[in-house]
Amino acid sequence: MIGIDMIKTSRMQKLMEKFGEKALLRFLCKEEIKLVKNHKTASGFWAVKEACSKALGTGIGAECGFNDIIIYKTEYGAPHIKLSEKIINNFKIKDTSVSITHDGEYAIAVVVIESF
């Protein structure tokens, strides 16, 4: 299963300017917020969570919420995702891969999910 998402980074910049950390708390946990360097990083994280929910075929909602997808980075800075037990069990997830890129005013993420 594969999902992709793109967001205009200025959209996230406006949200962060208006609401500060409250904007980030809508879709990120405290540990993820610690990884956010600026609005572009936050945009990439938004795109990851949207792409993951699309790969699952659910979108963000009752079956898969933002808190079911946790983003972390390796010691080399590569992004990875950890899914909740609910998601792993309901969708029989075996493995995940994620990639984030930024180009100009856009952040793009691709998530690949392998299931049993």
DRENPA-3360 file (N, C-alpha, C; in nm, 2 decimals, always signed):
BEGIN
1 = MIGIDMIK = +0.08/-0.12/+0.00/+0.00/+0.00/+0.00/+0.09/+0.12/+0.00 ~ +0.05/+0.22/-0.08/+0.13/+0.34/-0.09/+0.04/+0.47/-0.07 ~ +0.09/+0.57/-0.01/+0.02/+0.69/+0.01/+0.11/+0.81/-0.01 ~ +0.06/+0.92/-0.06/+0.14/+1.04/-0.09/+0.06/+1.16/-0.05 ~ +0.13/+1.26/+0.00/+0.06/+1.39/+0.04/+0.15/+1.50/+0.01 ~ +0.09/+1.62/-0.02/+0.17/+1.74/-0.04/+0.10/+1.86/+0.03 ~ +0.18/+1.95/+0.09/+0.12/+2.06/+0.15/+0.20/+2.18/+0.12 ~ +0.14/+2.30/+0.10/+0.21/+2.42/+0.08/+0.25/+2.47/+0.22;
9 = TSRMQKLM = +0.38/+2.49/+0.23/+0.44/+2.52/+0.36/+0.39/+2.65/+0.42 ~ +0.35/+2.75/+0.34/+0.30/+2.87/+0.39/+0.17/+2.85/+0.47 ~ +0.10/+2.75/+0.43/-0.02/+2.72/+0.51/+0.01/+2.68/+0.65 ~ +0.11/+2.60/+0.67/+0.16/+2.56/+0.81/+0.22/+2.68/+0.88 ~ +0.29/+2.77/+0.80/+0.35/+2.89/+0.86/+0.25/+2.98/+0.92 ~ +0.14/+3.00/+0.85/+0.03/+3.08/+0.90/-0.04/+3.02/+1.02 ~ -0.06/+2.89/+1.02/-0.11/+2.83/+1.14/-0.03/+2.84/+1.26 ~ +0.11/+2.82/+1.24/+0.20/+2.83/+1.35/+0.21/+2.98/+1.41;
17 = EKFGEKAL = +0.21/+3.07/+1.32/+0.21/+3.21/+1.36/+0.09/+3.25/+1.44 ~ -0.03/+3.20/+1.39/-0.15/+3.24/+1.46/-0.17/+3.16/+1.59 ~ -0.14/+3.03/+1.59/-0.18/+2.95/+1.71/-0.06/+2.89/+1.79 ~ +0.06/+2.91/+1.74/+0.18/+2.86/+1.80/+0.18/+2.71/+1.82 ~ +0.23/+2.67/+1.94/+0.24/+2.52/+1.96/+0.10/+2.45/+1.96 ~ -0.01/+2.53/+1.99/-0.14/+2.47/+1.98/-0.17/+2.41/+1.84 ~ -0.12/+2.48/+1.74/-0.14/+2.43/+1.60/-0.07/+2.29/+1.58 ~ +0.05/+2.28/+1.64/+0.12/+2.16/+1.63/+0.06/+2.04/+1.71;
25 = LRFLCKEE = +0.01/+2.08/+1.83/-0.06/+1.98/+1.91/-0.18/+1.92/+1.85 ~ -0.24/+1.98/+1.75/-0.35/+1.92/+1.67/-0.31/+1.79/+1.61 ~ -0.19/+1.78/+1.57/-0.15/+1.66/+1.49/-0.02/+1.59/+1.54 ~ +0.05/+1.65/+1.63/+0.18/+1.60/+1.68/+0.18/+1.58/+1.83 ~ +0.25/+1.48/+1.87/+0.27/+1.46/+2.02/+0.39/+1.54/+2.06 ~ +0.41/+1.55/+2.19/+0.52/+1.64/+2.24/+0.66/+1.59/+2.19 ~ +0.68/+1.46/+2.18/+0.81/+1.41/+2.13/+0.83/+1.45/+1.98 ~ +0.73/+1.45/+1.91/+0.74/+1.49/+1.77/+0.76/+1.64/+1.76;
33 = IKLVKNHK = +0.70/+1.72/+1.84/+0.72/+1.87/+1.84/+0.86/+1.90/+1.87 ~ +0.93/+1.82/+1.95/+1.07/+1.85/+1.98/+1.16/+1.84/+1.85 ~ +1.11/+1.76/+1.75/+1.19/+1.74/+1.63/+1.16/+1.85/+1.52 ~ +1.06/+1.93/+1.55/+1.02/+2.04/+1.45/+1.11/+2.16/+1.46 ~ +1.18/+2.19/+1.35/+1.28/+2.30/+1.35/+1.21/+2.43/+1.30 ~ +1.11/+2.42/+1.22/+1.04/+2.53/+1.16/+0.92/+2.49/+1.09 ~ +0.85/+2.58/+1.02/+0.72/+2.55/+0.96/+0.74/+2.45/+0.84 ~ +0.86/+2.44/+0.79/+0.88/+2.34/+0.68/+0.88/+2.20/+0.73;
41 = TASGFWAV = +0.95/+2.19/+0.85/+0.96/+2.05/+0.91/+0.82/+2.01/+0.95 ~ +0.74/+2.10/+1.01/+0.61/+2.07/+1.05/+0.52/+2.03/+0.93 ~ +0.54/+2.10/+0.82/+0.47/+2.07/+0.70/+0.50/+1.93/+0.65 ~ +0.62/+1.89/+0.66/+0.66/+1.75/+0.62/+0.60/+1.65/+0.71 ~ +0.59/+1.68/+0.84/+0.53/+1.58/+0.93/+0.38/+1.57/+0.91 ~ +0.32/+1.68/+0.88/+0.17/+1.68/+0.84/+0.16/+1.59/+0.72 ~ +0.24/+1.61/+0.62/+0.23/+1.53/+0.49/+0.25/+1.38/+0.52 ~ +0.34/+1.35/+0.61/+0.37/+1.21/+0.65/+0.24/+1.14/+0.70;
49 = KEACSKAL = +0.18/+1.21/+0.80/+0.06/+1.15/+0.86/-0.05/+1.14/+0.76 ~ -0.07/+1.23/+0.68/-0.17/+1.22/+0.57/-0.14/+1.11/+0.48 ~ -0.02/+1.10/+0.43/+0.02/+1.00/+0.34/+0.00/+0.86/+0.40 ~ +0.04/+0.85/+0.53/+0.02/+0.72/+0.59/-0.13/+0.68/+0.60 ~ -0.21/+0.77/+0.64/-0.36/+0.74/+0.64/-0.41/+0.70/+0.51 ~ -0.36/+0.77/+0.40/-0.40/+0.73/+0.27/-0.35/+0.60/+0.22 ~ -0.23/+0.56/+0.27/-0.18/+0.43/+0.24/-0.27/+0.32/+0.30 ~ -0.32/+0.35/+0.42/-0.41/+0.26/+0.49/-0.55/+0.25/+0.42;
57 = GTGIGAEC = -0.58/+0.35/+0.34/-0.71/+0.36/+0.28/-0.82/+0.42/+0.36 ~ -0.78/+0.49/+0.47/-0.88/+0.54/+0.56/-0.89/+0.69/+0.56 ~ -0.78/+0.76/+0.54/-0.77/+0.90/+0.57/-0.76/+0.92/+0.72 ~ -0.75/+1.04/+0.76/-0.75/+1.07/+0.91/-0.89/+1.07/+0.95 ~ -0.92/+1.00/+1.05/-1.06/+0.99/+1.10/-1.07/+0.89/+1.22 ~ -1.19/+0.83/+1.23/-1.21/+0.73/+1.34/-1.12/+0.61/+1.33 ~ -1.09/+0.56/+1.21/-1.01/+0.44/+1.20/-0.86/+0.46/+1.22 ~ -0.82/+0.58/+1.19/-0.68/+0.62/+1.20/-0.67/+0.77/+1.24;
65 = GFNDIIIY = -0.63/+0.80/+1.36/-0.61/+0.94/+1.40/-0.46/+0.98/+1.39 ~ -0.44/+1.11/+1.40/-0.30/+1.16/+1.40/-0.21/+1.09/+1.51 ~ -0.27/+1.06/+1.62/-0.19/+1.00/+1.73/-0.16/+0.85/+1.71 ~ -0.22/+0.79/+1.61/-0.19/+0.65/+1.57/-0.06/+0.64/+1.49 ~ -0.01/+0.76/+1.45/+0.11/+0.76/+1.36/+0.21/+0.85/+1.43 ~ +0.32/+0.79/+1.48/+0.42/+0.87/+1.55/+0.55/+0.87/+1.46 ~ +0.60/+0.99/+1.44/+0.72/+1.02/+1.36/+0.84/+1.03/+1.45 ~ +0.95/+0.96/+1.42/+1.07/+0.97/+1.49/+1.18/+0.97/+1.39;
73 = KTEYGAPH = +1.30/+1.00/+1.43/+1.42/+1.01/+1.34/+1.53/+0.92/+1.39 ~ +1.60/+0.86/+1.30/+1.72/+0.78/+1.33/+1.83/+0.87/+1.38 ~ +1.94/+0.81/+1.42/+2.06/+0.89/+1.46/+2.11/+0.97/+1.35 ~ +2.08/+0.93/+1.22/+2.13/+1.00/+1.10/+2.03/+1.10/+1.05 ~ +1.92/+1.11/+1.12/+1.81/+1.21/+1.08/+1.71/+1.16/+0.98 ~ +1.71/+1.03/+0.95/+1.61/+0.98/+0.86/+1.48/+0.96/+0.93 ~ +1.37/+1.00/+0.86/+1.24/+0.98/+0.93/+1.19/+0.84/+0.92 ~ +1.12/+0.80/+1.03/+1.05/+0.67/+1.04/+0.92/+0.69/+1.11;
81 = IKLSEKII = +0.83/+0.60/+1.09/+0.70/+0.61/+1.17/+0.68/+0.48/+1.25 ~ +0.62/+0.50/+1.36/+0.57/+0.40/+1.45/+0.42/+0.40/+1.45 ~ +0.36/+0.29/+1.43/+0.21/+0.29/+1.43/+0.16/+0.23/+1.56 ~ +0.04/+0.28/+1.60/-0.02/+0.22/+1.72/-0.05/+0.08/+1.70 ~ -0.06/+0.01/+1.82/-0.10/-0.14/+1.81/-0.23/-0.16/+1.74 ~ -0.32/-0.07/+1.76/-0.46/-0.08/+1.70/-0.44/-0.08/+1.55 ~ -0.36/+0.01/+1.49/-0.34/+0.01/+1.35/-0.26/-0.11/+1.30 ~ -0.16/-0.15/+1.37/-0.08/-0.27/+1.34/-0.17/-0.39/+1.33;
89 = NNFKIKDT = -0.25/-0.41/+1.43/-0.34/-0.53/+1.44/-0.45/-0.52/+1.34 ~ -0.52/-0.41/+1.33/-0.64/-0.39/+1.24/-0.60/-0.41/+1.09 ~ -0.48/-0.36/+1.06/-0.44/-0.36/+0.92/-0.33/-0.47/+0.89 ~ -0.29/-0.54/+0.99/-0.19/-0.65/+0.98/-0.06/-0.59/+0.91 ~ -0.01/-0.49/+0.98/+0.11/-0.42/+0.93/+0.24/-0.50/+0.96 ~ +0.32/-0.52/+0.86/+0.45/-0.59/+0.87/+0.56/-0.49/+0.88 ~ +0.56/-0.38/+0.79/+0.67/-0.29/+0.78/+0.62/-0.16/+0.72 ~ +0.69/-0.05/+0.74/+0.66/+0.08/+0.68/+0.79/+0.15/+0.64;
97 = SVSITHDG = +0.78/+0.23/+0.54/+0.88/+0.31/+0.49/+0.83/+0.45/+0.46 ~ +0.91/+0.55/+0.49/+0.86/+0.69/+0.47/+0.98/+0.78/+0.41 ~ +0.93/+0.87/+0.32/+1.03/+0.97/+0.27/+0.96/+1.10/+0.26 ~ +1.04/+1.21/+0.30/+0.99/+1.34/+0.30/+1.08/+1.43/+0.22 ~ +1.02/+1.51/+0.13/+1.11/+1.61/+0.06/+1.04/+1.74/+0.06 ~ +1.12/+1.84/+0.04/+1.08/+1.98/+0.03/+1.13/+2.04/-0.10 ~ +1.04/+2.12/-0.17/+1.08/+2.19/-0.29/+1.01/+2.32/-0.29 ~ +1.08/+2.43/-0.28/+1.02/+2.56/-0.28/+0.92/+2.57/-0.17;
105 = EYAIAVVV = +0.80/+2.60/-0.21/+0.69/+2.62/-0.11/+0.61/+2.49/-0.07 ~ +0.67/+2.38/-0.11/+0.59/+2.25/-0.08/+0.67/+2.15/+0.00 ~ +0.60/+2.08/+0.08/+0.65/+1.96/+0.15/+0.57/+1.84/+0.09 ~ +0.65/+1.73/+0.06/+0.58/+1.61/+0.00/+0.63/+1.49/+0.08 ~ +0.54/+1.40/+0.11/+0.58/+1.28/+0.18/+0.51/+1.16/+0.11 ~ +0.59/+1.05/+0.11/+0.54/+0.92/+0.06/+0.56/+0.82/+0.17 ~ +0.45/+0.74/+0.19/+0.46/+0.63/+0.29/+0.42/+0.50/+0.21 ~ +0.50/+0.40/+0.24/+0.48/+0.26/+0.19/+0.45/+0.17/+0.31;
113 = IESF = +0.34/+0.10/+0.30/+0.31/+0.00/+0.41/+0.30/-0.14/+0.35 ~ +0.37/-0.23/+0.42/+0.37/-0.37/+0.38/+0.29/-0.44/+0.49 ~ +0.19/-0.52/+0.44/+0.11/-0.60/+0.54/+0.13/-0.75/+0.51 ~ +0.08/-0.83/+0.61/+0.09/-0.97/+0.59/-0.01/-1.03/+0.50;
% end
